[in-house]
């Protein structure tokens, strides 16, 4: 599933080609995806100019000059593909956006867990898809004090807490594993036990990992590439994720036999080093 860095990369790629341009046509090639397309979706967008494209947690927000914003979520396998009107949509291209300067955006999603809807820009934070979401980890409000308060008395693992979108929004499995490794915190630890220097290190690690991943264009997941078609290369920097059975980087030569482990937590794979993370 595309996580915060992949969605941020998508937003930036779309902004480069859409901001300041008018949407000429929108083709809905099915009745909906995860949820039905709302009535008035196309009429609220066609003829309008894109004023800004931002990210809200894992949502793409396309703000229009008529006071409306489109909300898109990539789901498990979705991606936005930038092309031109000469390229015809394929079987998994469910929405086609045509704008000025012969720019065509195709919302491709083989598994159809993504979604697209419309809302008034002024009320976007109150939309039912967004109103329950926690603080964005790259926002200035996401501080050690903030996270410490949200973890207080939480009787769940710190890994599960980071995946709880009501606590902090946008972090997924990959970046939770990588952030915990960088902070030296075991994913098995109870969330309520993370305080003091540990929570300071964790907040710093989360921001660093996400920022580095965005600069790298995200991670090349099975169904994800940047809108331009380029692959993200942060996966080359994974320290623990997907490295089960390989020697940890604290034991590069394998002389001490320290390997990355994988456990299941709430049905999700967690990768960590038992020596580095306490």
Secondary structure, DSSP 8 states (H G I E B T S, - for coil): ---HHHHHHHHHHHHHHHTT-BEEEEEE-SSBSSSB--TTTTTTTTT-BEEEEEEETTEEEEEETTSEEEEEE-TTTEEEEEE-TTS---TTEEEEEEEGGGEEEEEEETT---EEEEEEGGGGGGSTTTTT--EETTSTT--HHHHHHHHTT--SBHHHHHH-TTTEES--HHHHHHHHHHHT--TTSBGGG--HHHHHHHHHHHHHHHHHHHHTTS---TT---TTS----GGGG-SSTT-TTSB-GGGTT-SS--B-EEEEETTEEEEE-TTT--
